[in-house]
Amino acid sequence: MPGDPKQCREHAKRCLEIAATSPSIVTKAKFEELARTWARLAMDLEHAQRLVEVDLYGRVALLGTVV
């Protein structure tokens, strides 16, 4: 499954760093919003990874059933 929750969290952290140093209230708010979006994506990816797993035979197991 594409997507790396760790990278998403790194992007979120960087957005918060930019927000913290921004002199503009508008820019600060936008980067804080971006950070929340990256963090939410990380959580969504982790959730999706738990739902889709590969069993021992290489078959995709979705919600406990083998497809």
C-alpha positions as CSV (number, residue, x, y, z in Angstrom):
1,M,0.0,0.0,0.0
2,P,1.5,3.4,-1.0
3,G,2.0,6.0,1.6
4,D,4.2,6.3,4.7
5,P,2.7,7.5,7.9
6,K,6.2,8.4,9.2
7,Q,6.8,10.7,6.3
8,C,3.4,12.3,6.7
9,R,4.2,13.1,10.4
10,E,7.6,14.6,9.3
11,H,5.7,16.9,6.9
12,A,3.3,17.8,9.7
13,K,6.2,18.7,11.9
14,R,7.8,20.8,9.3
15,C,4.6,22.7,8.7
16,L,4.4,23.5,12.4
17,E,8.0,24.7,12.4
18,I,7.1,27.1,9.5
19,A,4.0,28.2,11.2
20,A,5.9,29.0,14.4
21,T,8.3,31.3,12.6
22,S,5.8,33.0,10.3
23,P,5.2,36.7,11.0
24,S,1.8,36.5,9.2
25,I,-1.2,35.3,11.1
26,V,-2.8,34.1,7.8
27,T,0.3,32.1,6.8
28,K,0.6,30.7,10.3
29,A,-3.0,29.5,10.2
30,K,-2.6,27.9,6.8
31,F,0.5,26.0,7.8
32,E,-1.1,24.8,11.0
33,E,-4.0,23.6,8.9
34,L,-1.6,21.8,6.6
35,A,0.0,20.1,9.6
36,R,-3.4,18.8,10.8
37,T,-4.1,17.5,7.3
38,W,-0.7,15.6,7.2
39,A,-1.3,14.2,10.7
40,R,-4.8,13.1,9.7
41,L,-3.4,11.4,6.6
42,A,-0.8,9.5,8.7
43,M,-3.6,8.2,10.9
44,D,-5.8,7.2,7.9
45,L,-2.8,5.4,6.3
46,E,-2.2,3.5,9.5
47,H,-5.8,2.5,9.8
48,A,-5.9,1.3,6.1
49,Q,-2.7,-0.7,6.7
50,R,-4.3,-2.5,9.6
51,L,-7.4,-3.3,7.4
52,V,-5.4,-4.7,4.5
53,E,-2.8,-7.3,5.4
54,V,-1.1,-10.0,3.4
55,D,-1.5,-13.5,4.9
56,L,1.3,-16.2,5.0
57,Y,0.4,-17.3,1.4
58,G,0.7,-13.9,-0.1
59,R,-3.1,-13.5,-0.4
60,V,-4.6,-10.2,0.7
61,A,-6.7,-10.4,3.8
62,L,-9.3,-7.7,4.2
63,L,-11.1,-7.4,7.5
64,G,-10.3,-10.9,8.4
65,T,-11.4,-12.5,5.2
66,V,-9.1,-13.8,2.4
67,V,-9.7,-12.3,-1.0
